Amino acid sequence: MPIHFAAARCASRSPVARALARKALRRAANDNPGGAGESGAEARVLNAALRHFAEHGLRAAEAAAMLAERAHRSGEADACRWWTEVCAKLDRNLAIDLKRRMTAQDMA
């Protein structure tokens, strides 16, 4: 009985090689800071919120709220607004409650 050998396949055309080959990575659809629908100011707040989260972890929203309240008591309106926006990026409900408390303090 004769033995027949098949010719070796080209590695680039092999079904296994094609399956294992890494596809070219495309840029993520949402990886465009300052892009679609996001202003530069919003991107800066988001960046600051992410850095704040990296520093404070799960308590980052509470820490931002405390900084906003401290700035509010000191009369620093810009700092208060900044930390309130950072808090809103991290926890919207806490930011709403914070604004409500600060408004009540202003009325009293």
C-alpha positions in Angstrom: 0.0 0.0 0.0 1.6 3.3 -1.0 1.8 6.2 1.4 0.8 9.6 0.1 1.9 12.8 1.7 -0.1 16.0 1.4 1.8 19.2 0.7 2.2 21.6 3.7 -0.3 24.4 3.9 0.7 28.0 3.8 0.5 29.3 7.3 -1.2 32.5 6.3 -4.1 30.6 4.6 -4.5 28.0 7.3 -7.9 28.1 9.0 -6.3 27.6 12.4 -3.8 30.3 11.8 -6.5 32.7 10.8 -8.6 31.9 13.8 -5.7 32.4 16.2 -4.4 35.6 14.5 -5.1 38.8 16.4 -7.4 41.1 14.6 -6.4 44.8 14.3 -7.7 46.7 17.2 -10.1 49.5 16.4 -10.5 52.6 18.5 -13.3 52.3 20.9 -16.5 54.1 19.8 -16.7 56.1 23.1 -13.0 56.9 23.3 -13.2 60.5 22.3 -12.9 62.9 25.2 -14.3 66.2 24.3 -16.1 64.7 21.3 -19.7 64.0 20.4 -21.9 66.0 22.8 -19.3 66.6 25.4 -17.8 70.0 25.9 -14.3 70.7 27.1 -15.6 71.8 30.5 -17.6 68.5 30.8 -14.5 66.5 29.9 -12.4 68.3 32.5 -15.0 67.6 35.2 -15.2 64.0 34.2 -11.4 63.7 34.2 -11.3 65.3 37.6 -14.1 63.0 38.9 -12.2 59.9 37.7 -9.0 61.1 39.3 -10.9 61.9 42.5 -12.4 58.4 42.4 -8.9 56.9 41.9 -7.7 58.7 45.0 -10.7 58.2 47.3 -12.3 55.0 46.1 -16.0 54.3 46.8 -16.2 57.3 49.2 -15.2 59.8 46.5 -18.7 61.2 46.1 -19.0 61.9 49.8 -15.5 63.4 49.8 -16.4 65.7 46.9 -19.6 66.7 48.7 -17.7 67.5 51.9 -15.3 69.7 49.9 -18.2 71.5 48.2 -19.8 72.2 51.6 -16.5 73.5 53.0 -16.1 75.8 50.0 -19.8 76.9 50.4 -19.2 77.8 54.1 -16.0 79.7 53.2 -17.8 81.6 50.5 -15.8 80.2 47.6 -18.5 80.0 45.0 -16.3 78.7 42.2 -14.8 75.9 44.3 -18.2 75.0 45.6 -19.6 74.7 42.0 -16.6 72.7 40.9 -16.9 70.1 43.7 -20.6 69.9 43.3 -20.1 69.1 39.6 -17.5 66.5 40.5 -19.9 65.0 43.1 -22.7 65.0 40.4 -20.5 63.0 38.1 -19.9 60.4 40.8 -23.3 60.3 42.5 -26.2 62.3 41.0 -28.6 61.8 43.9 -26.0 62.9 46.5 -25.3 66.1 44.4 -29.0 66.9 44.2 -29.3 66.5 48.0 -26.2 68.6 48.4 -27.6 71.4 46.3 -30.9 71.2 48.3 -29.0 71.5 51.6 -26.9 74.4 50.4 -30.0 76.2 49.1 -31.7 75.7 52.5 -28.7 77.1 54.3 -28.7 80.2 52.0 -32.4 80.7 52.8 -31.9 80.5 56.6 
